[in-house]
Amino acid sequence: MRVLQVGLGDNPGGVETFAMNYARKLADKGVVFDFISMYGGIAYADEIRQLGGEIFLIPNIKKNYFGYVNCFRKILQNGGYDVVHVNMLSAANIVPLRLAKAAGVKRVIAHSHNESTPGLVRKIMHYMNRAGIGYYANVKLACSIKAAKFLFGKHCCRKQEVIVIKNAIDVECFLFSELEREKMRSLMSWNKRLVIGHVGRFGIQKNHSAIVEIFREILKYEPRAILCLVGDGELRKEIERRLKEYGIYDHVYFAGVQSEVWKFLSAMDVFLLPSLFEGLPFALIEAQANGLPCVVSDVVSKEAIITDRVRKLSLQQSYAEWAKEIIDCSKRGREDKEYIQSMIREAHFDIEKESERLLCLYQG
């Protein structure tokens, strides 16, 4: 079976992580993912090809609408897909759903990965297009209940028309390693220093501005603390500029995009996620799998809280309050591995079980 995946970009964020986690597991079951991208490239390109998938680069819909539509139609015609899986952060662009239905695709999937969207224009388009999703898509998926309500509306949720497919992970890959912690902290000269970590794209959603302000407060209590930022994105230069302006740039390590995030998680003492909005963040699930104490904003869905090492704070609280909570949490240490594994499986974040559920949906 070949499935056409739509909605992925060239930065390995949450949607890209979702697709690849499931691609790896379903490849053993004879499912191959092909990918469409309008961003001139796509994350995980080499691995996609290794798994047997094809990558189709098409014009950006914002710059060349008709070129986008024509290329998309040809791919559908030539591919003969029974399943088109459209990953969506909002309803601003429902053209892929419309084209898939028009091409006679049997399973047209609309999958919500977010619970809000930035920008006035995008918000307007989202609410204008939302009603049309049900006409074009015959399968509705979401990463959480909040994400389901955002894209499909409360009415669809009440009628149980939306299926929640969790942002599942390979738990074994993210378990804490004392050996890797010692290696990383020695290599980075982080021994005996408090390391605050964050994993996420440098975009509005992840609220890196607040991370900087909170870290400034932490330095008042822990002058030798380190902030480790894993990821990349359009706002990175702005964050670097602000850190230099504050005179704390040397306390921050920009790790960039990493294929072995778990090594950095093992080196951290606390995970920080003050997001402005979220669907169901992979990074938080991975951090919990590593046993890390986590301090997150209260916009994070309760479905993403698996262990008792997570503390929620309001974004209305002061940066000083956040800093104190982080320092307190750093003293708690790691969660027990066996407990973590059992809790993740019970919460349906184990990729082994969740991939079977997605396969059943693809097969109809």
Secondary structure by P-SEA (a helix, b strand, c coil): cbbbbccccccccaaaaaaaaaaaaaccccbbbbbbbccccccaaaaaaaabbbbbbbccccccaaaaaaaaaaaaaaacccbbbbbccccccaaaaaaaaaacccbbbbbbcccccccaaaaaaaaaacccccccccbbbbccaaaaaacccaaaaaaccbbbbccccccccccccaaaaaaaaaaaccccbbbbbcccccccccaaaaaaaaaaaaaaccccbbbbbcccccaaaaaaaaaaaaccccccccccccccaaaaaaaccbbbbbcccccccaaaaaaaaaccbbbbcccccccccccccbbbbbccccaaaaaaaaaaaaacccccaaaaaaaaaaacccaaaaaaaaaaaaac
